[in-house]
Amino acid sequence: MEYINHSRRDFIKKAALGTAGLAMSMNASSYAKIIGANDRVRVAVVGFSDRFRSSLAPSFMEHAKDMNFEFVAVSDLWNRRRDECEAFMKEKGFASKIAKARNNDELYGMKNIDAVIISTADFQHALHCAEAVKAGKDAYVEKPFAESMEDARVALKAVEETKKIVQVGSQRRSAPNYWAAYEFIKSGKFGDVTMVEMTWNVNQPGRWRRPELVKSIRKEDTDWERFRMGKTNDEWDPRKYLEFRLFYPYSSGIAGQWMAHQIDTVHWFSGYDHPRSVVANGGIYMWKDGRTNADTFTAVFDYGPDEDKNKGFQVLYSSRMHNAAGDVKEYYYSNGGMINLDTNKITPEGGLTASHAKAMGMEPFLLPETSLKAGAKIETSANTGSDPMTSLHMRNWMECVRSRKEPNASAKAGYNHSVANIMATMALQTGKRVTFDAKKQDVVIS
């Protein structure tokens, strides 16, 4: 599939149709095979990123022998990254030899690829996912799932039509403490969720910066046109290539990187697919280094109520990159107390006491103090390394590739967190209240 010098709309159309005409010649059921228990699953890396190197690859290898998976190829636009991936695999003992593709056209032209791990730039995830499944590959796709509604719709449709196994990198959905919180809420013992407060704070001037790489990369050693995917008409800019998380529309920054994880748990726990409305504010208050994405961000989400079973609540989300106080926090409140996913405790803190209940003619409601199953503390350092959550999440994907069951973080879950992210980003950029048109599956700026 050739898309150099074509418009973004042309690229999206081709991504939806498939790679090298494969989807046109094969219907979904013809290549939705169940891999045999004794068949080795051959996996390619799409984008040799820091995230892949530090966490995804080690997590994969923790289970590769047991699950009979192996790395066989890498696709990356930058020749240096292809060579680094080959050296990394050999050094770590992950693979003695891997094929190197200059782009995904070359990769999907290979005959020995069953699945891919996609860890490319934020804005590329959705269309790379669509390419992969239309080429007949299962995929593990890093979050955010999508940075535009157009891309999100294309990717979700492709996954649903091909019925390929796609796990989005929302690893909280495979963590024991989050499952315990989910089950407690769903049991009804928690009561209705009435408020959620979330933070993600760091003090890391170098976060998402790659100054040495920016100095060393040359345009002729990569493919800037393919990298942009028709998204912009920008001239070659090594910062946007390597520090993409600092620049919209290559990334939404805080929303896509951090909020995507946390808002996903709101959808999971509450049963809502998306917010009813979002307002947001923020800006670049500290790190004035040419970035366009905010270093300080606050959003308020309104969920429900709906006609079925859910009552309404608010989510207050805040994040800053210049003071780490507060770290990562996720607090779920009901009338009877709270779930603190930092301490993994359920407590009656703030619940309805007898004296206050009497004034309203109600019964008191105080949650029992209990502990959730142990879970890993969320790491906010720039290089997180292999972590238990990601390892469990990768294992779940591998198991589902074999069983053909839906993984913990489906493409629909990724689509839903993308809706919330995009609404918040639009609210931040416009200063207006943003809602969602469920019929059109699109954001509406008031």
Secondary structure, 3 states (H helix, E strand, C coil): CCCCCCCHHHHHHHHHHCCCCHHHHCCHHHHCCCCCCCCCEEEEEECCCHHHHHHHHHHHHHHHHHHCEEEEEEECCCHHHHHHHHHHHHHHCCCCCCEEECCHHHHHCCCCCCEEEECCCHHHHHHHHHHHHHCCCEEEECCCCCCCHHHHHHHHHHHHHHCCCEEECCHHHHCHHHHHHHHHHHCCCCCCCCEEEEEEECECCCCCCCHHHHHHCCHHHCCHHHHHCCCCCCCCCHHHHHCHHHCCCCCCCHHHHHHHHHHHHHHHHHCCCCCCEEEEEEECCCCCCCCCCCCEEEEEEEECCCCCCCCCEEEEEEEECECCCCCEEEEEEECCEEEECCCCEEECCCCECHHHHHHCCCCCECCCCEECCCCCCCCCCCCCCCCHHHHHHHHHHHHHHHHCCCCCCCHHHHHHHHHHHHHHHHHHHHCCCEEEECCCCEEEEC
